[in-house]
Amino acid sequence: MDKVFIKDLLVRGVIGITDYERRLPQDILVNIVLSADLQKAGQSDNIEDCVNYSLVAKKVFAHVEHAQRYTVEALASDICAICLGERGVERVWVRVEKPGAVRFAKTVGVEIEREREQ
């Protein structure tokens, strides 16, 4: 399966369980790998045959900015659902990070994979 990726999408949003975390938006770093068959797109050179990564990034950005989820697990699941809703995407890998959330750690987060149900 071919892959389309969005690397290091930085969004400011509310995420976390403590009052401190919910007071102000914080940096949330999102990485996405979309699995799709890109053979037709490679042959046709037509945007209509491609996975529109710009549109995916815009949808994910808007969601993360406004979702106000409590856990990175829930946010990552939301992002997977958004991605799997796009034409041609069969599988998605998502990594959501909260840089600076844990003292002495550069970042913390989760990685999840989901696939389109048949």
C-alpha positions in Angstrom: 0.0 0.0 0.0 1.2 3.5 -0.9 1.5 6.2 1.8 0.8 9.9 2.0 2.1 11.7 5.1 1.6 14.9 7.0 4.6 15.6 9.3 4.7 17.8 12.4 1.4 19.6 12.0 1.5 22.0 15.0 -1.8 23.1 16.4 -2.7 25.1 19.5 -5.7 23.6 21.4 -7.0 22.6 24.8 -6.2 19.1 25.9 -5.7 17.5 29.3 -7.5 16.7 32.5 -6.2 19.3 35.0 -7.6 22.8 35.4 -4.2 24.2 34.5 -4.2 22.2 31.1 -7.8 23.3 30.3 -7.2 27.1 31.0 -5.1 27.9 27.9 -4.4 26.3 24.5 -1.2 24.4 24.3 1.0 23.0 21.5 -0.3 19.7 20.1 1.9 18.0 17.5 0.2 15.7 15.0 1.8 13.3 12.5 -0.3 11.3 10.1 0.4 8.5 7.6 -2.4 7.7 5.2 -2.4 4.4 3.3 -4.0 4.4 -0.1 -3.5 3.0 -3.6 -1.8 5.9 -5.4 -1.2 4.0 -8.7 -4.0 5.8 -10.6 -2.9 9.2 -9.3 0.7 8.5 -10.4 -0.4 7.6 -13.9 -3.1 10.2 -14.4 -1.3 13.2 -12.8 -4.8 14.4 -11.9 -5.5 15.8 -8.4 -9.0 14.1 -8.5 -7.2 10.7 -8.3 -5.0 11.8 -5.3 -5.6 11.8 -1.6 -5.9 15.5 -0.9 -3.4 16.0 2.0 -4.1 19.7 2.1 -7.8 19.2 2.8 -7.0 16.5 5.4 -4.5 18.8 7.2 -7.1 21.6 7.2 -9.8 19.3 8.7 -7.5 17.9 11.3 -6.2 21.4 12.2 -9.7 22.7 12.7 -10.7 19.7 14.8 -7.7 19.8 17.1 -8.0 23.5 17.6 -11.6 23.2 18.8 -12.1 19.7 20.1 -11.0 20.3 23.8 -10.5 16.6 24.4 -9.4 15.3 27.8 -7.0 12.6 26.5 -4.6 12.3 23.6 -6.1 8.9 23.0 -9.5 10.4 22.2 -8.0 13.1 20.0 -6.0 10.5 18.1 -9.1 8.5 17.5 -11.0 11.5 16.3 -8.2 12.2 13.8 -8.2 8.6 12.5 -12.0 8.9 11.9 -11.5 12.2 10.0 -8.8 10.6 7.8 -10.7 7.4 7.1 -13.6 9.5 5.9 -11.5 10.7 3.0 -11.9 9.0 -0.4 -9.2 6.4 -1.1 -7.8 6.2 2.5 -7.7 2.5 3.6 -5.6 2.7 6.7 -4.2 5.5 8.9 -1.5 5.8 11.5 -1.7 8.8 13.8 0.7 10.2 16.4 -0.4 12.9 18.8 2.1 14.6 21.1 2.0 17.1 23.9 5.5 18.7 23.9 6.6 19.7 27.4 3.7 18.0 29.2 6.0 16.0 31.3 8.9 17.5 33.2 12.3 16.4 31.8 10.7 14.9 28.7 10.8 16.6 25.3 7.3 15.2 24.4 4.7 12.6 25.4 1.9 11.2 23.4 0.3 8.2 21.6 0.4 6.4 18.3 -2.6 4.5 17.0 -3.5 2.8 13.7 -6.9 2.2 12.3 -8.3 0.8 9.0 -11.4 1.2 7.1 -14.0 -1.3 8.0 -14.9 -3.5 5.1 
